[in-house]
Amino acid sequence: MTNAYNVIISKQAEQDFEEIYTYIAEVSPSNAALFVGELENVIYSLDIFPERCPIIPEVTPLMYDTYRHLIHQSYRIIFAIRDNSVVILRILHGARNVESDSI
């Protein structure tokens, strides 16, 4: 039996959700809602085996965090595994560079 992790979305990731929705909604509100729903489903799939996602090489681990990412279309979901939780830190467009101060 696989242990499930608790998925926690940080305030910054919630803000990222809002920005993604607003950006897509400028062209198509229905597509924005659909995409954000897909993104949420992908994020909550991290409750099972989040270690399947690779460690991101461009950010030096801080303290006990090793940052990982999951790609969905053009977006990177940046997260850390902490005890029995997966903490979603950022949701960034893949073209954006990830740096420690942006997480």
ABEGO torsion letter per residue (X at the ends): XBBBBBBBBBAAAAAAAAAAAAAAAAABAAAAAAAAAAAAAAAAAAABGAAABBBBAABBBBEABBBBBBBBEABBBBBBBBEABBBBABBBBAABBBBAAAX
